[in-house]
Amino acid sequence: MSEITTTTEGTTEATVTAIAETSARGIVRATWKQHGNPTSGFTFYGTATKLPAETGAEVAKVTTDAKGITLKGGNGRALKGGAFGNATKFWALVPEDAPRAETAAPAEVDPAKAQAAADRKAAADARTAEREAAKAARQAERDAKAAAREAAKAAQPTRASGSAKASVTLTPELLDWYRTYAKGAGMTASAALSAALAGFATEQGFTVTAAEETPAAE
């Protein structure tokens, strides 16, 4: 591998060349799982970030536990830098025919359990749909009632602005005036005239009352 030199300006041409040589040799940086769970028969090149070590160490055995991974040599001892966490990436040249750890096969799905789970989900979805439909129906009923109230309100006759109920009293003098008017107009049914006047007053929103006659002064 070419000698690696760096400057403050970044990666030099020699470094780029070294990276290219590493790739060409098949040395890859990855986790143990990404390497394919090899158990032996591969070469370890350290855990550096940028580039692998100049020389590698043959791995004869791999031990794993909850804490991490240990790469061991032919003498049974851990390689230098060969103990690290499960998620640690390291450089290695792993042949395609290297022995690999057996991975657990996916658990078989019980068809009966799968069908039961699907049925439960379908029932839950149906209940949810029913609740949503009932909710929508109640809202539609409320909207319809509100619209009916608005329509009834709009259909009611409205009084002219500023009009208000008033009252008028048919005094004897007023009735005499209408009787005189009726006589001059050739009318003889003064009682009918009074009734017509009362009906007109009611239509106009007046309250018609008869005035009490004041006894004549002696």
VENVEN-V507678 format. One record per helix or strand. SS is the DSSP state (@ for helix, = for strand). FROM is the first residue (numbers start at 1). LEN is the number of residues. If there is no record, write none. Layout:
SS&FROM&LEN ; SS&FROM&LEN
This chain:
=&6&2 ; =&10&2 ; @&13&13 ; =&28&3 ; =&38&1 ; =&42&3 ; =&57&3 ; =&61&4 ; =&69&4 ; =&78&7 ; =&90&5 ; =&100&1 ; @&111&45 ; =&166&5 ; @&172&13 ; @&190&14 ; =&206&5
